[in-house]
Amino acid sequence: MVTLEILYSLTPTDFTDIIDTAMMACGYWIDEASFYEPYDDGDPEAKLTLRCEGQIYEVTQSKLEEAISKVFHNEIKVSQSTRGDIVSAVKEDDYGYVDSDAADVLLQTACFGEIVYG
């Protein structure tokens, strides 16, 4: 769980929805990706494994929550529009605000800790 100005946690569905949106937008920097979704409560958490320029990255729900927190707290420089969409998603608990640009920002932040591409 990540503390913003409110107690905040993604649901597994929110995590999956953001990853799905990101995968439509991130083909320009991801070489290969696979998504593991647990089938029952005994399985480990869902994760996205991707390869970029020969490196392997794993994005879990907690890593994506940390990326959201970084954007929310303005620790990552992104456009005002993208930051506004992510802040609205958190405040309204509605991830329909996370469009492909915002999902790309979140995925890059979860992988690299910053925006590397775009």
Biotite code that builds the C-alpha atoms (Angstrom):
import biotite.structure as struc

atoms = struc.array([
    struc.Atom([0.000, 0.000, 0.000], chain_id="A", res_id=1, res_name="MET", atom_name="CA", element="C"),
    struc.Atom([1.166, 3.536, -0.735], chain_id="A", res_id=2, res_name="VAL", atom_name="CA", element="C"),
    struc.Atom([0.236, 6.593, 1.310], chain_id="A", res_id=3, res_name="THR", atom_name="CA", element="C"),
    struc.Atom([-0.498, 9.700, -0.697], chain_id="A", res_id=4, res_name="LEU", atom_name="CA", element="C"),
    struc.Atom([-2.606, 12.338, 0.970], chain_id="A", res_id=5, res_name="GLU", atom_name="CA", element="C"),
    struc.Atom([-5.174, 9.600, 1.296], chain_id="A", res_id=6, res_name="ILE", atom_name="CA", element="C"),
    struc.Atom([-4.826, 5.894, 1.966], chain_id="A", res_id=7, res_name="LEU", atom_name="CA", element="C"),
    struc.Atom([-4.590, 4.402, -1.475], chain_id="A", res_id=8, res_name="TYR", atom_name="CA", element="C"),
    struc.Atom([-4.395, 0.952, -3.000], chain_id="A", res_id=9, res_name="SER", atom_name="CA", element="C"),
    struc.Atom([-5.106, -0.391, -6.472], chain_id="A", res_id=10, res_name="LEU", atom_name="CA", element="C"),
    struc.Atom([-7.504, -3.269, -6.786], chain_id="A", res_id=11, res_name="THR", atom_name="CA", element="C"),
    struc.Atom([-6.320, -6.217, -8.885], chain_id="A", res_id=12, res_name="PRO", atom_name="CA", element="C"),
    struc.Atom([-8.808, -5.118, -11.558], chain_id="A", res_id=13, res_name="THR", atom_name="CA", element="C"),
    struc.Atom([-7.415, -1.559, -11.554], chain_id="A", res_id=14, res_name="ASP", atom_name="CA", element="C"),
    struc.Atom([-3.899, -2.972, -11.918], chain_id="A", res_id=15, res_name="PHE", atom_name="CA", element="C"),
    struc.Atom([-4.916, -5.166, -14.850], chain_id="A", res_id=16, res_name="THR", atom_name="CA", element="C"),
    struc.Atom([-6.817, -2.330, -16.547], chain_id="A", res_id=17, res_name="ASP", atom_name="CA", element="C"),
    struc.Atom([-3.840, 0.046, -16.336], chain_id="A", res_id=18, res_name="ILE", atom_name="CA", element="C"),
    struc.Atom([-1.476, -2.649, -17.640], chain_id="A", res_id=19, res_name="ILE", atom_name="CA", element="C"),
    struc.Atom([-3.855, -3.401, -20.533], chain_id="A", res_id=20, res_name="ASP", atom_name="CA", element="C"),
    struc.Atom([-3.967, 0.293, -21.444], chain_id="A", res_id=21, res_name="THR", atom_name="CA", element="C"),
    struc.Atom([-0.190, 0.623, -21.129], chain_id="A", res_id=22, res_name="ALA", atom_name="CA", element="C"),
    struc.Atom([0.434, -2.340, -23.401], chain_id="A", res_id=23, res_name="MET", atom_name="CA", element="C"),
    struc.Atom([-1.483, -0.610, -26.191], chain_id="A", res_id=24, res_name="MET", atom_name="CA", element="C"),
    struc.Atom([0.783, 2.443, -25.890], chain_id="A", res_id=25, res_name="ALA", atom_name="CA", element="C"),
    struc.Atom([4.234, 1.113, -25.024], chain_id="A", res_id=26, res_name="CYS", atom_name="CA", element="C"),
    struc.Atom([5.098, -0.996, -28.053], chain_id="A", res_id=27, res_name="GLY", atom_name="CA", element="C"),
    struc.Atom([7.612, 1.606, -29.137], chain_id="A", res_id=28, res_name="TYR", atom_name="CA", element="C"),
    struc.Atom([9.942, 0.804, -26.223], chain_id="A", res_id=29, res_name="TRP", atom_name="CA", element="C"),
    struc.Atom([8.995, -2.725, -25.099], chain_id="A", res_id=30, res_name="ILE", atom_name="CA", element="C"),
    struc.Atom([10.628, -5.578, -27.008], chain_id="A", res_id=31, res_name="ASP", atom_name="CA", element="C"),
    struc.Atom([8.632, -8.404, -25.399], chain_id="A", res_id=32, res_name="GLU", atom_name="CA", element="C"),
    struc.Atom([6.065, -8.710, -22.611], chain_id="A", res_id=33, res_name="ALA", atom_name="CA", element="C"),
    struc.Atom([4.136, -11.383, -20.727], chain_id="A", res_id=34, res_name="SER", atom_name="CA", element="C"),
    struc.Atom([1.463, -11.006, -18.087], chain_id="A", res_id=35, res_name="PHE", atom_name="CA", element="C"),
    struc.Atom([0.885, -13.438, -15.247], chain_id="A", res_id=36, res_name="TYR", atom_name="CA", element="C"),
    struc.Atom([-2.506, -13.291, -13.572], chain_id="A", res_id=37, res_name="GLU", atom_name="CA", element="C"),
    struc.Atom([-3.101, -15.554, -10.555], chain_id="A", res_id=38, res_name="PRO", atom_name="CA", element="C"),
    struc.Atom([-5.904, -18.064, -10.809], chain_id="A", res_id=39, res_name="TYR", atom_name="CA", element="C"),
    struc.Atom([-6.640, -18.471, -7.113], chain_id="A", res_id=40, res_name="ASP", atom_name="CA", element="C"),
    struc.Atom([-5.865, -16.816, -3.782], chain_id="A", res_id=41, res_name="ASP", atom_name="CA", element="C"),
    struc.Atom([-2.844, -19.074, -3.179], chain_id="A", res_id=42, res_name="GLY", atom_name="CA", element="C"),
    struc.Atom([-1.000, -17.802, -6.247], chain_id="A", res_id=43, res_name="ASP", atom_name="CA", element="C"),
    struc.Atom([1.451, -14.901, -6.051], chain_id="A", res_id=44, res_name="PRO", atom_name="CA", element="C"),
    struc.Atom([0.287, -11.485, -7.180], chain_id="A", res_id=45, res_name="GLU", atom_name="CA", element="C"),
    struc.Atom([-0.190, -10.584, -10.811], chain_id="A", res_id=46, res_name="ALA", atom_name="CA", element="C"),
    struc.Atom([2.856, -9.229, -12.602], chain_id="A", res_id=47, res_name="LYS", atom_name="CA", element="C"),
    struc.Atom([3.954, -7.966, -15.944], chain_id="A", res_id=48, res_name="LEU", atom_name="CA", element="C"),
    struc.Atom([7.374, -9.121, -17.113], chain_id="A", res_id=49, res_name="THR", atom_name="CA", element="C"),
    struc.Atom([8.899, -7.210, -19.979], chain_id="A", res_id=50, res_name="LEU", atom_name="CA", element="C"),
    struc.Atom([12.123, -6.961, -21.872], chain_id="A", res_id=51, res_name="ARG", atom_name="CA", element="C"),
    struc.Atom([13.536, -3.657, -23.061], chain_id="A", res_id=52, res_name="CYS", atom_name="CA", element="C"),
    struc.Atom([16.971, -3.255, -24.644], chain_id="A", res_id=53, res_name="GLU", atom_name="CA", element="C"),
    struc.Atom([18.112, -6.603, -23.246], chain_id="A", res_id=54, res_name="GLY", atom_name="CA", element="C"),
    struc.Atom([17.003, -5.886, -19.666], chain_id="A", res_id=55, res_name="GLN", atom_name="CA", element="C"),
    struc.Atom([14.167, -7.690, -17.879], chain_id="A", res_id=56, res_name="ILE", atom_name="CA", element="C"),
    struc.Atom([11.723, -5.717, -15.712], chain_id="A", res_id=57, res_name="TYR", atom_name="CA", element="C"),
    struc.Atom([8.885, -6.936, -13.507], chain_id="A", res_id=58, res_name="GLU", atom_name="CA", element="C"),
    struc.Atom([5.961, -4.692, -12.675], chain_id="A", res_id=59, res_name="VAL", atom_name="CA", element="C"),
    struc.Atom([3.768, -5.735, -9.771], chain_id="A", res_id=60, res_name="THR", atom_name="CA", element="C"),
    struc.Atom([0.784, -4.009, -8.272], chain_id="A", res_id=61, res_name="GLN", atom_name="CA", element="C"),
    struc.Atom([2.939, -2.500, -5.527], chain_id="A", res_id=62, res_name="SER", atom_name="CA", element="C"),
    struc.Atom([5.454, -1.122, -8.076], chain_id="A", res_id=63, res_name="LYS", atom_name="CA", element="C"),
    struc.Atom([2.619, 0.458, -10.034], chain_id="A", res_id=64, res_name="LEU", atom_name="CA", element="C"),
    struc.Atom([1.227, 1.977, -6.817], chain_id="A", res_id=65, res_name="GLU", atom_name="CA", element="C"),
    struc.Atom([4.669, 3.475, -6.124], chain_id="A", res_id=66, res_name="GLU", atom_name="CA", element="C"),
    struc.Atom([4.744, 4.928, -9.657], chain_id="A", res_id=67, res_name="ALA", atom_name="CA", element="C"),
    struc.Atom([1.314, 6.495, -9.116], chain_id="A", res_id=68, res_name="ILE", atom_name="CA", element="C"),
    struc.Atom([2.553, 7.992, -5.848], chain_id="A", res_id=69, res_name="SER", atom_name="CA", element="C"),
    struc.Atom([5.609, 9.513, -7.579], chain_id="A", res_id=70, res_name="LYS", atom_name="CA", element="C"),
    struc.Atom([3.446, 11.186, -10.223], chain_id="A", res_id=71, res_name="VAL", atom_name="CA", element="C"),
    struc.Atom([0.849, 12.231, -7.636], chain_id="A", res_id=72, res_name="PHE", atom_name="CA", element="C"),
    struc.Atom([3.554, 13.911, -5.527], chain_id="A", res_id=73, res_name="HIS", atom_name="CA", element="C"),
    struc.Atom([5.132, 15.547, -8.591], chain_id="A", res_id=74, res_name="ASN", atom_name="CA", element="C"),
    struc.Atom([8.407, 13.600, -8.160], chain_id="A", res_id=75, res_name="GLU", atom_name="CA", element="C"),
    struc.Atom([8.332, 12.681, -11.851], chain_id="A", res_id=76, res_name="ILE", atom_name="CA", element="C"),
    struc.Atom([8.173, 15.450, -14.448], chain_id="A", res_id=77, res_name="LYS", atom_name="CA", element="C"),
    struc.Atom([5.204, 14.806, -16.722], chain_id="A", res_id=78, res_name="VAL", atom_name="CA", element="C"),
    struc.Atom([2.816, 17.059, -18.591], chain_id="A", res_id=79, res_name="SER", atom_name="CA", element="C"),
    struc.Atom([0.227, 18.866, -16.511], chain_id="A", res_id=80, res_name="GLN", atom_name="CA", element="C"),
    struc.Atom([-2.514, 17.049, -18.422], chain_id="A", res_id=81, res_name="SER", atom_name="CA", element="C"),
    struc.Atom([-1.082, 13.583, -17.716], chain_id="A", res_id=82, res_name="THR", atom_name="CA", element="C"),
    struc.Atom([-0.460, 14.374, -14.060], chain_id="A", res_id=83, res_name="ARG", atom_name="CA", element="C"),
    struc.Atom([-4.003, 15.781, -13.806], chain_id="A", res_id=84, res_name="GLY", atom_name="CA", element="C"),
    struc.Atom([-5.455, 12.577, -15.251], chain_id="A", res_id=85, res_name="ASP", atom_name="CA", element="C"),
    struc.Atom([-3.546, 10.421, -12.751], chain_id="A", res_id=86, res_name="ILE", atom_name="CA", element="C"),
    struc.Atom([-4.464, 12.660, -9.807], chain_id="A", res_id=87, res_name="VAL", atom_name="CA", element="C"),
    struc.Atom([-8.123, 12.565, -10.899], chain_id="A", res_id=88, res_name="SER", atom_name="CA", element="C"),
    struc.Atom([-7.996, 8.771, -11.162], chain_id="A", res_id=89, res_name="ALA", atom_name="CA", element="C"),
    struc.Atom([-6.766, 8.532, -7.570], chain_id="A", res_id=90, res_name="VAL", atom_name="CA", element="C"),
    struc.Atom([-9.101, 11.142, -6.113], chain_id="A", res_id=91, res_name="LYS", atom_name="CA", element="C"),
    struc.Atom([-12.167, 9.836, -7.952], chain_id="A", res_id=92, res_name="GLU", atom_name="CA", element="C"),
    struc.Atom([-11.138, 6.146, -7.713], chain_id="A", res_id=93, res_name="ASP", atom_name="CA", element="C"),
    struc.Atom([-11.859, 5.935, -11.442], chain_id="A", res_id=94, res_name="ASP", atom_name="CA", element="C"),
    struc.Atom([-9.111, 4.578, -13.672], chain_id="A", res_id=95, res_name="TYR", atom_name="CA", element="C"),
    struc.Atom([-10.991, 5.606, -16.787], chain_id="A", res_id=96, res_name="GLY", atom_name="CA", element="C"),
    struc.Atom([-8.929, 8.794, -16.390], chain_id="A", res_id=97, res_name="TYR", atom_name="CA", element="C"),
    struc.Atom([-5.746, 6.821, -17.141], chain_id="A", res_id=98, res_name="VAL", atom_name="CA", element="C"),
    struc.Atom([-5.421, 7.058, -20.910], chain_id="A", res_id=99, res_name="ASP", atom_name="CA", element="C"),
    struc.Atom([-2.621, 5.528, -22.979], chain_id="A", res_id=100, res_name="SER", atom_name="CA", element="C"),
    struc.Atom([-0.229, 8.445, -22.328], chain_id="A", res_id=101, res_name="ASP", atom_name="CA", element="C"),
    struc.Atom([-0.776, 8.266, -18.560], chain_id="A", res_id=102, res_name="ALA", atom_name="CA", element="C"),
    struc.Atom([-0.452, 4.462, -18.569], chain_id="A", res_id=103, res_name="ALA", atom_name="CA", element="C"),
    struc.Atom([2.830, 4.754, -20.512], chain_id="A", res_id=104, res_name="ASP", atom_name="CA", element="C"),
    struc.Atom([4.154, 7.227, -17.922], chain_id="A", res_id=105, res_name="VAL", atom_name="CA", element="C"),
    struc.Atom([3.146, 4.909, -15.071], chain_id="A", res_id=106, res_name="LEU", atom_name="CA", element="C"),
    struc.Atom([4.708, 1.831, -16.668], chain_id="A", res_id=107, res_name="LEU", atom_name="CA", element="C"),
    struc.Atom([7.995, 3.618, -17.416], chain_id="A", res_id=108, res_name="GLN", atom_name="CA", element="C"),
    struc.Atom([8.081, 4.990, -13.874], chain_id="A", res_id=109, res_name="THR", atom_name="CA", element="C"),
    struc.Atom([7.412, 1.518, -12.440], chain_id="A", res_id=110, res_name="ALA", atom_name="CA", element="C"),
    struc.Atom([10.213, 0.015, -14.562], chain_id="A", res_id=111, res_name="CYS", atom_name="CA", element="C"),
    struc.Atom([12.888, 2.711, -14.577], chain_id="A", res_id=112, res_name="PHE", atom_name="CA", element="C"),
    struc.Atom([11.943, 5.117, -11.794], chain_id="A", res_id=113, res_name="GLY", atom_name="CA", element="C"),
    struc.Atom([11.713, 7.873, -14.392], chain_id="A", res_id=114, res_name="GLU", atom_name="CA", element="C"),
    struc.Atom([10.499, 8.646, -17.902], chain_id="A", res_id=115, res_name="ILE", atom_name="CA", element="C"),
    struc.Atom([13.113, 7.327, -20.338], chain_id="A", res_id=116, res_name="VAL", atom_name="CA", element="C"),
    struc.Atom([11.182, 7.209, -23.614], chain_id="A", res_id=117, res_name="TYR", atom_name="CA", element="C"),
    struc.Atom([8.871, 9.843, -25.091], chain_id="A", res_id=118, res_name="GLY", atom_name="CA", element="C"),
])
